[in-house]
Amino acid sequence: MIQARDLTLSFGPQAVFSSISFIINGHEKIGLAGRNGAGKTTLLKMIAGSQIPDSGTISIRPGFTVAYLPQEVILTSQKNVLIEALNTFNGLGDRLDEVQKKEAQLGQGFGNGGNGGDGGNGGDVVALRQHLYEEDCEGRIQEASVVLRGLGFSQADLSVSVDTLSTGWKMRLVLAKLLLQKADFYLFDEPTNHLDLAAQDWFFEFLLRAKSGYLLVSHNRYFLDHACSTIYELSFGALTIYKGNYSFYLEQKAQRQELLERQYFEQQKFIQKQTAIIERFRASASKASTVQSMIKSLEKLDPIKLDPLPKPVRFHFAPVIASGKQVLSLENVACEFEGKEIFKNVSFSLARGHKVALVAPNGTGKSTLLKIIAGVLPPKTGTITLGHQVSVAFFEQDQNRSLDQEKTVYDTAVEVCKTSEDRQRVRIFLGAFLFSGDDIKKKVGVLSGGEKNRVAMVRVLLQKANFLLLDEPTNHLDVQAKEVLLQALKQYQGTVLFVSHDRDFLNKLATDIVELSPTGSWNYPGTYDEFLYAKKHEQTPVQKTVATTNTPVATMATGTEDAIEGEQAFRARKRMKAVESAIARLENERKDLLRRFETIVFNSPEYYEASQRLKKIDKQLVEQTIEWEQIAAQLLR
């Protein structure tokens, strides 16, 4: 249990907390809400013990373990990923590393002949191995591997040195180590910042099943809505607790604000009326006692205060010129970087008015594909065709690279204007995105990430394009700003192809999903949740690009293959029966495996093993089905 009493904190003249108190039970799943600068990160640091309040106390029950994940952390290590993760278990990784190095030395000695020249070290290795066995080292390795793989590390990544990882992947490792601690309570500060959708989905499922409680700061509304049952709101130094998820909190907050405003105006009317009476009869001797009584009554009155609300971002997309029915068509597009193939055989088309999400794990090339479509990068092979009257605006993920850091906010916006009418609207658009007065004279280089994002979105609006390519448009935006952007894009009359790691935004905007892989692309109609359901239940996508030169679908549709006869046909039919038997065997094994999932423990070694086998079976089923269709195409005229 965590108990806070009368916490106060100020940074200079700015009061961050004004005597806030709360009690957190170990199992509670709490979302921490509040505008930027309200003190969310500061409160987490205070509970973790790295920030001392000016006054007040925080007490944690003895034996109750609390783990803290900050937004950014410096992790330096020359160990590999798995060893570093295993060190969570009281340095188990270092002990395993020591044994492995000694075993390697012994193996080299024996390879040179004789008894290996171990000088008695063989006995030490046996003893160390026994200690590792007693610590359940193999079980710990399985446990760590499941968490690491869930957060996106491949099997090959586990042997990579930590100091070669990017900041984002180091943060994933820190999160993995934190989860392996199995603390009683977690403090998460934007834990999904460095996670792609697949890792976010895994982390979300982990939170749902976790016995531990947590206090979660996140701009990801999906997590706040579906993984939190209580919301703590920090606002102007005060803490308000709402028993419910984020959507419930918004409803209750709106009702509370409406009631408060009504009470405030009623009180102001009362004060004005009483003040007018006092002024009228102040000089009257016969009314002196009444006037004094009224004055004392007003002095005792507890005034209702309305907190100043932060200015919201407000905007909408203007009507656009309608494009042709087909906005975009890709045929067998491939890309490589520094000689390494990123993806190939990417084929799909977009219809006018659709909002299409491009999804894939990090590193698959989503941003690269958007740049290719925008004409920023050339494809290695393939064709990209824009439809009739299609005009494109591209919102890049990295604003530091796409925007001139030396230009002012105003100059950055005005440079995309094509007409004098557009230039006259620049200040209006900037004002809607909270840039007014001297703000528009600031250089882009001094802006925060969120501010740069808003400048880039103004540029998109001013282009009046009917086809938007948006690469992570919600980066650095708070929940309220994301909601404004979401509603504007839903009402937008043009076509959108976008990448987002924000599940709530993605699920509410996307009318279709295009899944990108290194070997092709798959089209799914519907929301992201429907896409996940289809994937989970192995439903066939509407359109699929297979990494073969002649797909079975194309072959059977065109009927251009010549039918085979005689001995060749006999061999083909024999092979078809063998393939049919293999498919039946795989389907039976798959059914048995799915029944196993009803009894095995989630995230256990058995669960991981069964999951890997299921993936292998599914891959073999696809391969066998493709072969069967190819044979059928040859046998049928």
MIKEKE-155660 format. One record per residue (C-alpha): x, y, z. Coordinates in steps of 0.001 Angstrom, whole numbers, padded with zeros to 6 digits, always signed. Last residue first. Example, Ala and Ser with C-alpha at 12.3 -4.5 7.8 and 13.67 -1.06 7.14 Angstrom:
BEGIN
+013670-001060+007140 +012300-004500+007800 
end
This chain:
BEGIN
-008278-026296-068332 -007705-027849-064948 -004731-030049-064091 -002131-027268-064146 -004218-024898-062020 -004908-027733-059590 -001180-028271-059145 -000677-024569-058377 -003640-024585-055999 -002211-027562-054090 +001210-025876-053860 -000349-022700-052466 -002315-024731-049936 +000842-026567-048836 +002759-023306-048337 -000108-021643-046429 -000536-024733-044239 +003220-024836-043575 +003162-021214-042360 +000179-021926-040126 +001920-024983-038679 +005065-022954-037916 +003041-020207-036220 +001220-022823-034126 +004534-024414-033134 +005862-021064-031923 +002708-020427-029915 +002854-023921-028350 +006457-023358-027238 +005615-019927-025772 +002598-021292-023910 +004636-024216-022550 +007340-021770-021370 +004571-019856-019516 +003291-016547-020913 -000371-017603-020464 -000758-020835-018471 -001775-023937-020416 -005313-025331-020272 -007354-023627-023000 -004270-023192-025177 -004085-026978-025505 -007356-026982-027471 -005686-024751-030069 -002873-027292-030388 -005273-030167-031010 -007014-028146-033728 -003649-027275-035318 -002560-030896-035299 -005759-031836-037125 -005194-029050-039675 -001589-030130-040203 -002587-033749-040851 -005347-032726-043260 -002945-030422-045130 -000331-033187-045381 -002904-035639-046709 -004032-033079-049310 -000396-032514-050314 +000121-036239-050810 -003083-036433-052847 -001892-033511-055008 +001475-035229-055548 -000265-038282-056959 -002436-036082-059150 +000659-034253-060460 +002528-037494-061116 -000407-038820-063167 -000656-035503-065055 +003013-035725-066039 +002528-039361-067118 -000208-038416-069542 -001506-034843-069737 -000858-031288-068542 -003180-028304-068980 -001526-025143-070398 -001357-022181-067991 -003225-019082-069196 -006330-019683-067105 -006383-016023-066048 -008079-016511-062686 -006407-019819-061878 -002928-018406-062414 -003611-015119-060628 -004977-016831-057515 -002233-019455-057494 +000414-016694-057453 +002945-016717-060263 +006237-014997-059428 +005970-015814-055740 +006010-013577-052668 +002250-013516-052233 +000289-010268-052377 -002999-010766-050620 -006410-009213-051021 -009476-009753-048861 -007503-011241-046012 -008170-014871-045049 -009386-015435-041490 -006805-016975-039195 -008826-016530-036002 -006187-014320-034372 -005469-012480-037613 -009154-011808-038239 -009603-010624-034652 -006573-008359-034959 -007991-006865-038174 -011360-006347-036486 -009597-004468-033685 -007740-002412-036299 -010984-001434-037962 -012465-002806-041169 -011426-004136-044557 -008170-006143-044464 -005548-005857-047230 -002288-007824-047176 +001142-006697-048339 +004297-008434-049526 +007479-010283-048615 +009112-008040-045990 +005673-007471-044422 +003124-004667-044641 -000434-004997-043335 -002914-002703-045037 -005901-001974-042804 -009215-000422-043816 -011720+002094-042429 -009074+003414-040050 -009956+006366-037813 -011259+004915-034532 -008883+001947-034366 -005816+003954-035323 -006473+006737-032829 -007166+004241-030037 -004173+002113-030982 -001633+004935-031092 +001287+003489-033032 +000220+005346-036152 +000926+005146-039873 -001445+006784-042327 -003016+006607-045757 -005849+009137-045958 -008367+009948-048680 -010381+013180-048957 -013576+014414-047355 -012084+015001-043887 -014756+014449-041219 -012879+011533-039634 -009650+013517-040013 -011051+016441-038008 -012397+014151-035282 -009046+012406-034903 -007064+015652-034851 -009260+017027-032045 -008958+013747-030126 -005192+013761-030505 -005074+017310-029138 -007038+016211-026063 -004864+013135-025444 -001594+015060-025624 +000360+015327-028867 +004056+014423-029020 +003526+012009-031947 -000108+012022-033135 +000691+012423-036857 +002790+009207-036919 +003462+009270-040678 +000512+010862-042464 +000095+010648-046249 -002950+012764-047099 -004844+012652-050402 -007281+015470-051292 -004729+018230-050698 -005722+021673-049392 -002007+022607-049066 -002726+024875-046085 -003906+021958-043964 -000666+019993-044413 +001452+023014-043510 -000653+023549-040374 +000017+019886-039480 +003770+020482-039684 +003479+023467-037329 +001477+021321-034885 +004119+018588-034878 +006834+021155-034284 +004855+022363-031249 +004511+018821-029894 +008229+018145-030241 +009083+021388-028460 +010059+024496-030429 +013507+026099-030366 +014550+024818-033828 +011353+026069-035463 +012432+029655-034918 +009978+031797-032999 +008260+034644-034862 +004850+032893-034846 +004960+032797-031063 +005231+036596-030942 +001463+036984-031113 -000283+033670-031736 +000554+029998-032241 -002055+027841-030481 -002936+025564-033438 -006050+027602-034227 -003833+030688-034119 -001518+029141-036710 -004487+028462-038990 -005786+032017-038677 -002294+033462-039165 -001836+031453-042370 -005244+032383-043873 -003974+035472-045750 -001247+033342-047329 -003886+030958-048690 -005756+033844-050346 -002498+035085-051841 -002172+031741-053581 +000238+028779-053528 +000963+028554-049824 +003608+025976-048829 +006147+028661-047803 +003617+030361-045510 +003814+027744-042775 +007574+027659-042360 +007751+031454-042679 +005258+031863-039810 +006969+029376-037488 +010304+031012-038154 +013017+029401-040263 +016286+028141-038830 +015079+024593-038033 +013976+023988-041612 +011312+021284-041228 +011473+017717-042600 +014517+016566-040624 +013589+017831-037179 +009977+016994-038002 +010767+013279-038123 +007423+011567-038714 +006697+013190-042057 +003308+014646-043019 +002906+014410-046790 +000311+016281-048827 -000824+014777-052139 -003089+016049-054922 -005086+013463-056884 -006912+014866-059918 -007207+011437-061584 -005481+008586-059764 -001876+008229-058618 +000135+005291-059950 +003096+003630-058266 +005021+000996-060222 +007455-001703-059178 +011190-001952-058596 +013817-000372-056358 +011377+002336-055346 +012478+005974-055440 +012401+008123-052280 +010667+011473-051643 +008007+010702-054251 +005151+010708-051732 +004497+007003-052437 +008193+006246-051822 +008162+008316-048639 +005096+006426-047399 +006874+003130-048150 +009939+004238-046192 +007833+005179-043191 +006261+001703-043167 +009569-000090-043821 +009550-003303-041792 +011856-001842-039132 +009148-001457-036516 +006439-004118-036790 +003756-003596-039437 +000619-001495-039994 -000487+000898-042741 -003834+002383-041764 -006321+003341-044488 -008904+006115-044306 -011085+005698-047377 -012630+008650-049190 -011511+007660-052685 -010379+004051-053063 -006857+002857-052310 -004930+000148-054160 -002568-002620-053107 +000633-004357-054195 +003884-004758-052264 +005952-007526-053897 +009115-006563-051987 +010278-005270-048606 +013445-004000-046891 +016094-005663-049090 +019593-004888-047888 +022052-003338-050363 +022392-000105-048416 +018603+000171-048240 +016257-001824-050471 +012743-001271-051709 +010162-003241-053674 +006833-002303-055264 +004993-005135-056988 +002129-002939-058234 +000864+000018-056200 -002355+001875-057066 -003574+005130-055548 -006672+007316-055648 -009158+005104-057456 -012535+006843-057580 -011008+009943-059190 -010288+012926-056969 -012796+015329-055462 -011567+018886-054897 -011291+019516-051177 -013644+020955-048564 -011739+022616-045691 -010234+020442-042977 -011086+021392-039420 -009293+023170-036624 -009215+023851-032891 -006308+023164-030534 -007536+023757-026996 -006642+026729-024799 -005902+025528-021285 -008809+026004-018866 -008432+028582-016116 -009593+026975-012873 -012927+028360-011743 -012953+029479-008145 -015937+029352-005793 -015590+031861-002967 -016099+030638+000607 -018430+033250+002113 -017347+034400+005568 -016563+037907+004311 -019950+038067+002564 -021799+037228+005797 -019739+039810+007698 -020766+042497+005168 -024439+041422+005378 -024419+041676+009163 -022782+045100+008976 -025507+046248+006553 -028281+044972+008797 -026777+046682+011833 -026428+049965+009964 -029917+049952+008426 -031395+052653+010694 -028231+054735+010421 -028395+054794+006604 -025006+055548+005030 -024301+051944+003976 -027859+051485+002668 -027260+051548-001087 -023707+050256-000984 -024753+047258+001122 -027713+046514-001151 -025485+046597-004264 -022922+044331-002564 -025638+041803-001705 -026862+041696-005319 -023337+041452-006744 -022422+038688-004287 -025593+036725-005103 -025004+037053-008850 -021396+035900-008375 -022586+032916-006334 -025037+031896-009039 -022283+032276-011643 -019901+030047-009658 -022560+027445-008887 -023389+027119-012588 -019694+026955-013490 -019136+024262-010869 -022062+022221-012156 -020759+022389-015741 -017229+021532-014610 -018494+018532-012649 -020526+017323-015625 -017534+017683-017943 -015250+015958-015419 -017708+013102-015015 -017881+012516-018760 -014114+012793-019207 -013484+010463-016255 -015917+007889-017641 -013987+007916-020927 -010713+007531-019013 -011835+004531-016965 -013817+004578-013728 -013560+005720-010138 -012480+009354-010546 -009944+010853-008129 -009137+014578-008093 -005669+015908-007239 -005046+019645-006920 -002035+021738-007940 -003618+023334-011003 -004995+020033-012298 -003766+016534-011563 -006341+013884-012397 -006210+010376-010948 -008214+007928-013048 -009422+004534-011824 -010223+001298-013713 -007254+001457-016093 -006283-001014-018855 -009112-000443-021340 -009714+003306-021368 -006288+004570-020306 -004584+002020-022553 -006713+002968-025546 -006175+006655-024767 -002442+006455-025409 -001065+009719-024035 +000142+007708-021056 +001016+008038-017379 +000212+004789-015572 +000037+004072-011856 +000213+000315-011450 -001147-002717-009623 +000401-006159-009825 -001658-009254-010583 -000917-008768-014270 -003370-010262-016753 -004634-006988-018215 -001174-005447-018035 +000391-008313-020011 -002343-008077-022647 -001505-004386-023091 +002214-005158-023250 +001602-007686-026047 -000562-005241-027998 +002010-002489-027497 +004764-004810-028754 +002793-005533-031928 +001886-001856-032343 +005458-000588-032055 +006872+000301-028666 +009194+003225-027885 +006639+005607-026352 +004525+002748-024951 +005788+003085-021350 +004764+006771-021043 +005772+007013-017362 +004907+003689-015708 +005024+003383-011891 +004566-000273-011014 +003236-002030-007906 +003845-005401-006270 +006992-005925-008316 +007363-008926-010598 +011016-007996-011295 +010679-009472-014786 +008419-006552-015733 +011169-004060-014886 +013792-005998-016811 +011523-006013-019870 +010875-002267-019534 +014614-001591-019391 +015072-003771-022466 +012388-001821-024304 +014112+001406-023298 +017361+000065-024768 +015456-000642-027975 +014304+002968-028202 +017742+004381-027414 +019293+002326-030218 +021127-000892-029397 +024877-001381-029879 +025621-000920-026152 +023318-003838-025333 +025444-006393-027206 +023358-008673-029426 +022796-012286-028277 +019069-011804-027572 +018609-010033-030916 +018925-013328-032822 +015820-014688-031077 +013938-011551-032094 +013251-008709-029669 +009798-007168-030103 +008452-006598-026598 +006831-010034-026554 +010149-011582-027542 +011815-009962-024548 +009043-011065-022178 +009053-014662-023441 +012866-014787-023462 +013072-013632-019843 +010739-016410-018661 +012457-019060-020760 +015870-017981-019451 +014492-017967-015903 +013256-021530-016330 +016636-022611-017637 +018385-020924-014706 +016248-022656-012094 +018454-021254-009311 +019348-024826-008272 +020349-025552-011854 +022569-022476-011901 +024242-023683-008681 +024817-027094-010262 +026346-025423-013325 +028705-023560-011021 +029759-026808-009358 +030334-028502-012724 +032286-025487-013930 +034476-025530-010846 +035191-029236-011333 +036331-028583-014892 +038562-025777-013622 +041015-028307-012195 +043986-026909-014095 +041950-026924-017274 +044833-028085-019423 +042451-029610-021944 +043234-033202-021001 +045539-033688-023981 +044707-032250-027414 +044178-028690-028715 +040412-029174-028941 +040366-030143-025311 +041724-026725-024399 +039254-024913-026652 +036359-026731-024978 +037672-025834-021546 +037858-022150-022517 +034322-022246-023920 +033056-023895-020743 +034739-021160-018716 +033061-018466-020829 +029661-020150-020521 +030013-020471-016751 +030907-016789-016354 +028026-015690-018591 +025587-017762-016513 +026847-016109-013334 +026614-012662-014941 +023047-013344-016073 +021948-014531-012627 +022848-011135-011123 +020065-011122-008537 +017325-012131-011002 +017249-008898-012999 +020677-009959-014241 +018754-012248-016588 +017792-009225-018736 +021421-008176-019115 +022424-011741-020030 +019618-011922-022613 +020487-008587-024230 +024226-009173-024484 +026612-007615-022006 +028501-004423-022865 +026141-002350-020746 +025072+001276-020521 +021397+002063-019973 +020488+005748-019727 +016808+006204-018944 +014022+008172-020577 +010310+008256-019801 +010898+006791-016339 +009924+003203-015425 +009574+002781-011648 +009244-000408-009587 +007510-000544-006166 +007885-003458-003759 +005665-003792-000648 +007818-005471+002016 +007228-002616+004454 +004132-000567+003475 +005047+002540+001524 +004801+005996+003102 +004744+009350+001322 +004888+012464+003480 +004013+016142+003372 +006174+019185+002795 +008488+020591+000131 +008261+017212-001570 +011428+015201-002366 +011839+013807-005891 +013765+010555-006504 +011749+008547-003987 +009698+006451-006426 +006513+008091-005108 +008028+011531-005732 +009297+010543-009161 +005800+009403-010119 +004373+012703-008844 +006926+014701-010845 +006054+012814-014031 +002404+013801-013640 +003114+017388-012503 +000531+019466-014394 +003146+020561-016943 +001370+018953-019888 -002324+018657-019042 -003525+016047-016588 -004234+012332-016316 -002732+009508-014240 -004303+006135-015046 -004706+003733-012156 -004829-000053-011961 -005305-000829-008269 -003994-004149-006884 -001598-002782-004273 -003962-000282-002700 -003221+003372-003330 -004082+005993-000691 -004267+009684-001583 -003384+013185-000385 -002638+016505-002117 -001597+019617-000181 -001079+022012-003092 +001081+020310-005708 +002923+022054-008576 +002875+025627-007231 +004840+027903-009595 +006612+030784-007853 +009922+028883-007873 +009201+025206-008468 +006667+024402-005792 +005731+021195-004014 +003113+020209-001475 +002057+016735-000423 -000586+016649+002319 -000430+012911+003013 +000499+010173+000551 -000113+006487+001278 +001149+003558-000789 +000000+000000+000000 
end
